[in-house]
Amino acid sequence: MLFGRRDKRDAFERQAERVFPSIYGTALRLCRSREEAEDLVQEAMVRAYEAYDRFDGSNFKAWILRIVTNLYINRYRQRQRGPQLGSLDDENASEPVGLEGEIPDRLLFDEALGTEVEAALARVPDDFRTAVLLSDIEGLSYQEIADATQVPIGTVRSRIARGRALLRKELETYALKEGLIKVSDLDPG
Amino acid sequence: MKPTLEDLHSLADGELSPAESQDVIRELNSDAGLTAEYQRVLRLKQFVLQHAEVLQNEDAWRVSVARLTEIDRTRRVDSFVTRNAWGLCGVIFASLVVGGMLQRNSASNVSGNEVARMMSSFTPDRSSIAFTPDERKYVQGLFNQADKSVNSITLERFYVGSNDDGRRMRRYFLRDGGGRMVLDVVEGVRSIEGMTVHGEDPRYKSGNMGQATTIAWVKDGSALLLTAERDPSSLVEIAKRICPGDE
Protein backbone atom coordinates (compact mmCIF):
# COMPACT_ATOMS: atom_id res chain seq x y z
CA MET A 1 0.00 0.00 0.00
CA LEU A 2 2.80 2.34 0.98
CA PHE A 3 4.70 1.57 -2.22
CA GLY A 4 1.54 2.00 -4.28
CA ARG A 5 1.06 5.47 -2.89
CA ARG A 6 4.70 6.33 -3.51
CA ASP A 7 4.42 5.14 -7.10
CA LYS A 8 1.28 7.17 -7.59
CA ARG A 9 2.96 10.26 -6.20
CA ASP A 10 5.98 9.76 -8.44
CA ALA A 11 3.83 9.24 -11.53
CA PHE A 12 1.75 12.32 -10.76
CA GLU A 13 4.79 14.45 -10.08
CA ARG A 14 6.50 13.35 -13.30
CA GLN A 15 3.49 14.19 -15.43
CA ALA A 16 2.74 17.44 -13.61
CA GLU A 17 6.33 18.65 -13.88
CA ARG A 18 6.31 18.07 -17.63
CA VAL A 19 3.21 20.24 -18.15
CA PHE A 20 3.78 22.68 -15.30
CA PRO A 21 4.67 25.62 -17.60
CA SER A 22 1.28 25.10 -19.27
CA ILE A 23 -0.48 24.90 -15.91
CA TYR A 24 1.17 28.05 -14.62
CA GLY A 25 0.94 29.83 -17.99
CA THR A 26 -2.77 29.13 -18.29
CA ALA A 27 -3.38 30.22 -14.70
CA LEU A 28 -1.43 33.44 -15.21
CA ARG A 29 -3.16 34.22 -18.51
CA LEU A 30 -6.54 33.60 -16.89
CA CYS A 31 -5.93 35.53 -13.67
CA ARG A 32 -3.56 38.17 -15.04
CA SER A 33 -2.11 38.38 -11.54
CA ARG A 34 0.97 36.48 -10.48
CA GLU A 35 -0.23 36.05 -6.90
CA GLU A 36 -3.66 34.77 -7.86
CA ALA A 37 -2.14 32.53 -10.52
CA GLU A 38 0.15 30.91 -7.94
CA ASP A 39 -2.80 30.30 -5.61
CA LEU A 40 -4.80 28.85 -8.46
CA VAL A 41 -1.94 26.57 -9.50
CA GLN A 42 -1.45 25.24 -6.00
CA GLU A 43 -5.11 24.54 -5.51
CA ALA A 44 -5.33 22.89 -8.92
CA MET A 45 -2.32 20.71 -8.14
CA VAL A 46 -3.86 19.59 -4.86
CA ARG A 47 -7.23 18.88 -6.53
CA ALA A 48 -5.57 17.00 -9.34
CA TYR A 49 -3.44 14.92 -6.99
CA GLU A 50 -6.46 14.01 -4.89
CA ALA A 51 -8.41 13.07 -8.02
CA TYR A 52 -5.51 11.33 -9.75
CA ASP A 53 -7.07 7.91 -9.14
CA ARG A 54 -9.92 8.96 -11.43
CA PHE A 55 -7.67 10.18 -14.25
CA ASP A 56 -8.33 7.93 -17.25
CA GLY A 57 -4.72 8.08 -18.45
CA SER A 58 -5.47 9.65 -21.82
CA ASN A 59 -4.33 13.30 -21.86
CA PHE A 60 -2.89 14.54 -18.59
CA LYS A 61 -2.36 18.08 -19.80
CA ALA A 62 -5.97 18.47 -20.95
CA TRP A 63 -7.19 16.89 -17.72
CA ILE A 64 -5.22 19.16 -15.39
CA LEU A 65 -5.95 22.26 -17.49
CA ARG A 66 -9.63 21.41 -17.15
CA ILE A 67 -9.17 21.48 -13.37
CA VAL A 68 -7.33 24.81 -13.57
CA THR A 69 -10.01 26.34 -15.77
CA ASN A 70 -12.90 24.97 -13.73
CA LEU A 71 -11.36 26.31 -10.55
CA TYR A 72 -10.80 29.66 -12.15
CA ILE A 73 -14.36 29.85 -13.42
CA ASN A 74 -15.90 28.66 -10.17
CA ARG A 75 -13.84 30.61 -7.73
CA TYR A 76 -11.65 33.32 -9.06
CA ARG A 77 -13.82 34.70 -11.78
CA GLN A 78 -16.90 34.89 -9.56
CA ARG A 79 -15.40 37.73 -7.60
CA GLN A 80 -14.15 39.46 -10.72
CA ARG A 81 -17.36 38.95 -12.65
CA GLY A 82 -18.68 42.14 -14.08
CA PRO A 83 -19.69 43.48 -17.43
CA GLN A 84 -17.54 41.98 -20.16
CA LEU A 85 -16.43 45.16 -21.86
CA GLY A 86 -15.86 44.73 -25.54
CA SER A 87 -17.25 41.22 -25.62
CA LEU A 88 -19.16 40.07 -28.63
CA ASP A 89 -22.33 38.08 -28.76
CA ASP A 90 -21.68 34.46 -29.53
CA GLU A 91 -24.52 34.61 -32.02
CA ASN A 92 -22.67 37.13 -34.16
CA ALA A 93 -19.99 34.59 -34.78
CA SER A 94 -22.20 32.70 -37.17
CA GLU A 95 -22.53 35.59 -39.55
CA PRO A 96 -20.93 35.20 -42.99
CA VAL A 97 -17.28 35.98 -43.27
CA GLY A 98 -16.59 39.59 -43.89
CA LEU A 99 -13.34 40.96 -45.22
CA GLU A 100 -12.14 43.03 -42.29
CA GLY A 101 -9.20 45.14 -43.34
CA GLU A 102 -6.74 43.61 -45.68
CA ILE A 103 -3.72 44.35 -43.53
CA PRO A 104 -0.73 42.41 -44.73
CA ASP A 105 0.21 40.00 -41.96
CA ARG A 106 3.87 40.83 -42.36
CA LEU A 107 3.06 44.38 -41.23
CA LEU A 108 0.98 43.17 -38.36
CA PHE A 109 3.08 40.32 -37.06
CA ASP A 110 6.68 40.71 -38.11
CA GLU A 111 7.63 43.30 -35.54
CA ALA A 112 5.52 42.08 -32.68
CA LEU A 113 7.17 40.51 -29.65
CA GLY A 114 5.97 37.93 -27.18
CA THR A 115 5.15 40.46 -24.48
CA GLU A 116 2.96 42.40 -26.90
CA VAL A 117 1.08 39.28 -27.88
CA GLU A 118 0.55 38.53 -24.21
CA ALA A 119 -0.66 42.08 -23.62
CA ALA A 120 -3.07 41.88 -26.56
CA LEU A 121 -4.35 38.51 -25.38
CA ALA A 122 -4.88 39.91 -21.88
CA ARG A 123 -7.18 42.57 -23.30
CA VAL A 124 -9.46 39.99 -24.91
CA PRO A 125 -12.51 39.37 -22.67
CA ASP A 126 -12.41 36.38 -20.35
CA ASP A 127 -14.53 33.79 -22.15
CA PHE A 128 -12.92 34.42 -25.53
CA ARG A 129 -9.41 34.62 -24.11
CA THR A 130 -9.88 31.31 -22.31
CA ALA A 131 -11.02 29.57 -25.48
CA VAL A 132 -8.22 31.03 -27.60
CA LEU A 133 -5.42 30.31 -25.18
CA LEU A 134 -6.57 26.75 -24.54
CA SER A 135 -6.80 26.16 -28.26
CA ASP A 136 -3.87 28.08 -29.73
CA ILE A 137 -1.34 28.03 -26.91
CA GLU A 138 -2.16 24.78 -25.15
CA GLY A 139 -3.45 22.87 -28.18
CA LEU A 140 -6.62 21.49 -26.59
CA SER A 141 -9.38 20.15 -28.82
CA TYR A 142 -12.79 21.82 -28.92
CA GLN A 143 -14.25 18.99 -26.87
CA GLU A 144 -11.54 19.36 -24.23
CA ILE A 145 -12.13 23.11 -24.12
CA ALA A 146 -15.87 22.50 -23.81
CA ASP A 147 -15.19 20.18 -20.86
CA ALA A 148 -12.84 22.68 -19.27
CA THR A 149 -15.12 25.68 -19.63
CA GLN A 150 -18.37 23.79 -19.05
CA VAL A 151 -20.08 25.07 -22.19
CA PRO A 152 -21.41 23.28 -25.30
CA ILE A 153 -18.95 22.62 -28.09
CA GLY A 154 -20.85 25.01 -30.38
CA THR A 155 -20.16 27.82 -27.94
CA VAL A 156 -16.49 26.90 -27.97
CA ARG A 157 -16.45 27.14 -31.77
CA SER A 158 -17.95 30.62 -31.74
CA ARG A 159 -15.79 31.83 -28.86
CA ILE A 160 -12.64 30.76 -30.64
CA ALA A 161 -13.68 32.45 -33.86
CA ARG A 162 -14.65 35.69 -32.11
CA GLY A 163 -11.72 35.50 -29.70
CA ARG A 164 -9.26 35.35 -32.56
CA ALA A 165 -11.02 38.23 -34.29
CA LEU A 166 -10.73 40.28 -31.10
CA LEU A 167 -7.11 39.34 -30.66
CA ARG A 168 -6.38 40.38 -34.21
CA LYS A 169 -8.05 43.73 -33.57
CA GLU A 170 -5.94 44.22 -30.45
CA LEU A 171 -2.82 43.48 -32.45
CA GLU A 172 -3.90 45.93 -35.12
CA THR A 173 -4.45 48.61 -32.52
CA TYR A 174 -1.00 47.95 -31.13
CA ALA A 175 0.54 48.02 -34.60
CA LEU A 176 -1.18 51.31 -35.38
CA LYS A 177 -0.01 52.85 -32.12
CA GLU A 178 3.54 51.76 -32.68
CA GLY A 179 3.49 52.93 -36.28
CA LEU A 180 3.98 49.44 -37.66
CA ILE A 181 0.94 49.99 -39.91
CA LYS A 182 -0.85 53.08 -41.22
CA VAL A 183 -4.52 53.92 -41.01
CA SER A 184 -4.66 53.55 -44.74
CA ASP A 185 -3.67 49.91 -44.31
CA LEU A 186 -6.97 49.35 -42.53
CA ASP A 187 -8.94 50.38 -45.59
CA PRO A 188 -10.11 47.20 -47.23
CA GLY A 189 -10.56 49.02 -50.51
CA MET B 1 -23.59 27.10 -48.78
CA LYS B 2 -21.04 29.72 -47.94
CA PRO B 3 -18.93 28.69 -44.94
CA THR B 4 -19.23 30.74 -41.78
CA LEU B 5 -16.35 32.28 -39.89
CA GLU B 6 -16.64 29.44 -37.41
CA ASP B 7 -16.28 26.91 -40.21
CA LEU B 8 -12.99 28.45 -41.30
CA HIS B 9 -11.63 28.40 -37.74
CA SER B 10 -12.84 24.86 -37.23
CA LEU B 11 -11.13 23.80 -40.44
CA ALA B 12 -7.91 25.50 -39.32
CA ASP B 13 -8.16 23.68 -35.98
CA GLY B 14 -8.85 20.31 -37.58
CA GLU B 15 -12.23 20.09 -35.89
CA LEU B 16 -14.36 19.34 -38.94
CA SER B 17 -15.29 15.87 -40.11
CA PRO B 18 -13.75 14.74 -43.43
CA ALA B 19 -17.03 15.42 -45.25
CA GLU B 20 -17.40 18.91 -43.72
CA SER B 21 -13.76 19.68 -44.49
CA GLN B 22 -14.24 18.74 -48.13
CA ASP B 23 -17.28 21.03 -48.41
CA VAL B 24 -15.47 24.01 -46.87
CA ILE B 25 -12.32 23.44 -48.96
CA ARG B 26 -14.45 23.30 -52.12
CA GLU B 27 -15.92 26.71 -51.23
CA LEU B 28 -12.48 28.09 -50.37
CA ASN B 29 -11.12 27.06 -53.74
CA SER B 30 -13.86 28.98 -55.48
CA ASP B 31 -13.65 32.17 -53.37
CA ALA B 32 -10.41 34.16 -53.10
CA GLY B 33 -11.76 36.26 -50.22
CA LEU B 34 -12.53 33.18 -48.19
CA THR B 35 -9.12 31.75 -48.97
CA ALA B 36 -7.45 34.95 -47.78
CA GLU B 37 -9.49 34.89 -44.58
CA TYR B 38 -8.57 31.27 -44.01
CA GLN B 39 -4.90 32.05 -44.53
CA ARG B 40 -5.17 34.86 -41.98
CA VAL B 41 -6.66 32.47 -39.43
CA LEU B 42 -3.81 30.03 -39.97
CA ARG B 43 -1.18 32.75 -39.67
CA LEU B 44 -2.73 34.17 -36.52
CA LYS B 45 -2.77 30.74 -34.94
CA GLN B 46 0.84 30.17 -35.84
CA PHE B 47 1.80 33.65 -34.71
CA VAL B 48 0.20 33.24 -31.28
CA LEU B 49 1.79 29.86 -30.80
CA GLN B 50 5.22 31.16 -31.76
CA HIS B 51 5.07 34.33 -29.72
CA ALA B 52 3.34 33.13 -26.59
CA GLU B 53 5.87 33.20 -23.81
CA VAL B 54 6.82 30.03 -21.99
CA LEU B 55 5.98 30.99 -18.43
CA GLN B 56 8.19 29.24 -15.91
CA ASN B 57 7.84 29.58 -12.18
CA GLU B 58 10.18 27.35 -10.21
CA ASP B 59 8.97 28.72 -6.89
CA ALA B 60 5.36 27.83 -7.69
CA TRP B 61 6.47 24.30 -8.60
CA ARG B 62 8.43 23.88 -5.38
CA VAL B 63 5.54 25.15 -3.27
CA SER B 64 3.13 22.82 -5.06
CA VAL B 65 5.39 19.82 -4.48
CA ALA B 66 5.71 20.76 -0.83
CA ARG B 67 1.93 20.81 -0.53
CA LEU B 68 1.70 17.37 -2.09
CA THR B 69 4.22 16.10 0.43
CA GLU B 70 2.12 17.59 3.19
CA ILE B 71 -0.97 15.85 1.82
CA ASP B 72 0.88 12.54 1.69
CA ARG B 73 1.95 12.92 5.29
CA THR B 74 -1.58 13.69 6.40
CA ARG B 75 -2.92 10.76 4.41
CA ARG B 76 -0.40 8.40 5.98
CA VAL B 77 -1.53 9.40 9.47
CA ASP B 78 -5.22 9.28 8.53
CA SER B 79 -4.79 5.97 6.82
CA PHE B 80 -2.97 4.45 9.79
CA VAL B 81 -5.61 5.64 12.22
CA THR B 82 -8.47 4.53 9.96
CA ARG B 83 -7.03 1.12 9.22
CA ASN B 84 -6.14 0.46 12.82
CA ALA B 85 -9.05 2.16 14.52
CA TRP B 86 -10.38 -1.04 16.07
CA GLY B 87 -6.91 -2.17 16.99
CA LEU B 88 -6.09 1.16 18.60
CA CYS B 89 -9.36 1.09 20.54
CA GLY B 90 -8.52 -2.44 21.63
CA VAL B 91 -5.04 -1.45 22.73
CA ILE B 92 -6.40 1.52 24.69
CA PHE B 93 -9.08 -0.63 26.28
CA ALA B 94 -6.60 -3.37 27.11
CA SER B 95 -4.23 -0.78 28.57
CA LEU B 96 -6.99 0.51 30.79
CA VAL B 97 -7.89 -3.00 31.94
CA VAL B 98 -4.29 -4.09 32.51
CA GLY B 99 -3.46 -0.79 34.15
CA GLY B 100 -6.42 -1.15 36.43
CA MET B 101 -5.46 -4.68 37.33
CA LEU B 102 -1.88 -3.70 37.98
CA GLN B 103 -3.06 -0.81 40.07
CA ARG B 104 -5.32 -3.14 41.95
CA ASN B 105 -2.83 -5.95 42.40
CA SER B 106 0.49 -4.33 42.77
CA ALA B 107 -0.08 -0.77 43.75
CA SER B 108 2.16 0.02 46.60
CA ASN B 109 -0.10 2.79 47.85
CA VAL B 110 -3.19 1.58 49.65
CA SER B 111 -6.04 3.81 50.64
CA GLY B 112 -7.67 3.62 54.03
CA ASN B 113 -10.84 2.25 52.46
CA GLU B 114 -8.94 -0.72 51.12
CA VAL B 115 -7.56 -1.72 54.47
CA ALA B 116 -10.83 -3.18 55.75
CA ARG B 117 -11.40 -5.02 52.46
CA MET B 118 -7.88 -6.44 52.52
CA MET B 119 -8.41 -7.73 56.01
CA SER B 120 -11.89 -9.13 55.47
CA SER B 121 -10.98 -10.93 52.26
CA PHE B 122 -8.08 -12.81 53.80
CA THR B 123 -8.19 -16.49 52.87
CA PRO B 124 -5.71 -18.76 54.58
CA ASP B 125 -4.16 -21.33 52.31
CA ARG B 126 -2.69 -23.45 55.06
CA SER B 127 -2.32 -23.47 58.80
CA SER B 128 0.73 -22.57 60.80
CA ILE B 129 1.71 -26.22 60.88
CA ALA B 130 2.64 -25.99 57.22
CA PHE B 131 4.96 -23.00 57.57
CA THR B 132 7.95 -22.98 55.34
CA PRO B 133 11.28 -22.40 57.03
CA ASP B 134 11.38 -18.90 55.57
CA GLU B 135 8.01 -17.97 57.00
CA ARG B 136 8.85 -19.38 60.39
CA LYS B 137 12.08 -17.43 60.34
CA TYR B 138 10.18 -14.24 59.47
CA VAL B 139 7.75 -14.70 62.36
CA GLN B 140 10.47 -15.52 64.82
CA GLY B 141 12.43 -12.52 63.67
CA LEU B 142 9.42 -10.29 64.07
CA PHE B 143 8.63 -11.33 67.61
CA ASN B 144 12.17 -11.72 68.76
CA GLN B 145 12.46 -8.00 68.30
CA ALA B 146 9.55 -7.36 70.60
CA ASP B 147 10.24 -6.16 74.09
CA LYS B 148 8.77 -9.01 76.11
CA SER B 149 9.81 -7.68 79.47
CA VAL B 150 6.64 -5.68 79.82
CA ASN B 151 3.27 -7.33 79.46
CA SER B 152 4.62 -10.00 77.16
CA ILE B 153 2.83 -10.86 73.97
CA THR B 154 2.17 -14.46 73.05
CA LEU B 155 1.47 -15.84 69.64
CA GLU B 156 -1.55 -18.12 69.72
CA ARG B 157 -1.63 -19.16 66.08
CA PHE B 158 -1.12 -17.71 62.66
CA TYR B 159 -2.05 -18.29 59.04
CA VAL B 160 -0.57 -17.59 55.67
CA GLY B 161 -2.79 -16.82 52.72
CA SER B 162 -3.88 -14.08 50.39
CA ASN B 163 -6.68 -11.60 49.99
CA ASP B 164 -8.88 -11.03 46.95
CA ASP B 165 -6.31 -8.62 45.46
CA GLY B 166 -3.93 -11.52 45.27
CA ARG B 167 -1.67 -9.96 47.88
CA ARG B 168 0.14 -12.32 50.19
CA MET B 169 -0.94 -11.94 53.81
CA ARG B 170 -0.09 -13.35 57.19
CA ARG B 171 -2.55 -13.22 60.07
CA TYR B 172 -1.30 -13.57 63.65
CA PHE B 173 -3.57 -14.05 66.64
CA LEU B 174 -1.80 -12.46 69.61
CA ARG B 175 -2.63 -12.14 73.24
CA ASP B 176 -1.30 -10.05 76.07
CA GLY B 177 -2.58 -8.97 79.43
CA GLY B 178 -5.21 -6.79 77.82
CA GLY B 179 -6.74 -9.54 75.73
CA ARG B 180 -6.68 -10.78 72.19
CA MET B 181 -5.32 -8.95 69.14
CA VAL B 182 -5.05 -9.68 65.46
CA LEU B 183 -2.02 -8.61 63.47
CA ASP B 184 -2.27 -8.74 59.66
CA VAL B 185 0.86 -8.34 57.58
CA VAL B 186 0.08 -7.46 53.97
CA GLU B 187 2.99 -7.66 51.54
CA GLY B 188 3.72 -5.18 48.78
CA VAL B 189 2.47 -2.04 50.47
CA ARG B 190 4.72 0.98 50.79
CA SER B 191 2.27 3.49 52.15
CA ILE B 192 -1.22 3.78 53.51
CA GLU B 193 -3.15 6.87 52.65
CA GLY B 194 -6.40 8.28 53.89
CA MET B 195 -6.39 6.99 57.47
CA THR B 196 -6.08 9.30 60.42
CA VAL B 197 -2.60 9.94 61.72
CA HIS B 198 -2.54 8.96 65.32
CA GLY B 199 -0.77 11.21 67.80
CA GLU B 200 2.46 12.87 66.90
CA ASP B 201 4.03 9.98 65.07
CA PRO B 202 2.94 10.11 61.41
CA ARG B 203 3.95 6.50 60.81
CA TYR B 204 0.97 5.17 62.72
CA LYS B 205 -2.51 5.64 61.39
CA SER B 206 -5.72 4.59 63.02
CA GLY B 207 -9.26 3.73 62.05
CA ASN B 208 -12.29 1.98 63.52
CA MET B 209 -13.93 -1.22 62.38
CA GLY B 210 -17.08 -1.67 64.44
CA GLN B 211 -16.05 -1.95 68.06
CA ALA B 212 -12.44 -2.59 67.18
CA THR B 213 -9.66 -0.17 66.47
CA THR B 214 -7.00 -0.77 63.84
CA ILE B 215 -3.56 0.74 63.87
CA ALA B 216 -1.76 0.58 60.54
CA TRP B 217 1.89 1.18 59.75
CA VAL B 218 4.36 0.13 57.10
CA LYS B 219 7.57 -1.77 57.57
CA ASP B 220 9.91 -3.27 54.99
CA GLY B 221 7.40 -3.06 52.14
CA SER B 222 4.54 -4.60 54.10
CA ALA B 223 1.54 -3.05 55.81
CA LEU B 224 1.03 -4.13 59.39
CA LEU B 225 -2.50 -3.85 60.73
CA LEU B 226 -3.02 -4.35 64.45
CA THR B 227 -6.65 -4.72 65.47
CA ALA B 228 -8.17 -5.07 68.91
CA GLU B 229 -10.97 -3.69 71.05
CA ARG B 230 -8.71 -1.13 72.64
CA ASP B 231 -7.98 2.53 72.37
CA PRO B 232 -5.59 3.64 69.62
CA SER B 233 -2.85 4.82 71.99
CA SER B 234 -2.44 1.46 73.66
CA LEU B 235 -2.33 -0.24 70.25
CA VAL B 236 0.38 2.15 69.11
CA GLU B 237 2.38 1.24 72.19
CA ILE B 238 2.03 -2.44 71.35
CA ALA B 239 2.97 -1.71 67.75
CA LYS B 240 6.14 -0.03 68.94
CA ARG B 241 6.96 -3.05 71.04
CA ILE B 242 6.35 -5.43 68.15
CA CYS B 243 8.57 -3.41 65.84
CA PRO B 244 11.01 -1.58 68.11
CA GLY B 245 13.40 -0.96 65.23
CA ASP B 246 11.03 1.61 63.84
CA GLU B 247 11.49 3.97 66.74
Interface residues (C-beta under 8 A of the other chain):
Chain A: M1 L2 R5 R9 F12 E13 A16 E17 F20 P21 Y24 G25 L28 A37 E38 V41 Q42 M45 V46 Y49 E50 A93 S94 E95 P96 V97 L99 E102 D105 F109 A112 L113 G114 T115 E116 V117 E118 L121 V132 L133 S135 D136 I137 S141 Y142 R157 S158 I160 A161 R164 A165 L167 R168
Chain B: K2 P3 T4 L5 E6 L8 H9 S10 D13 E15 G33 L34 A36 E37 R40 V41 R43 L44 K45 F47 V48 L49 H51 A52 E53 V54 L55 Q56 N57 D59 A60 W61 V63 S64 V65 R67 L68 I71 D72 R75 R76 S79
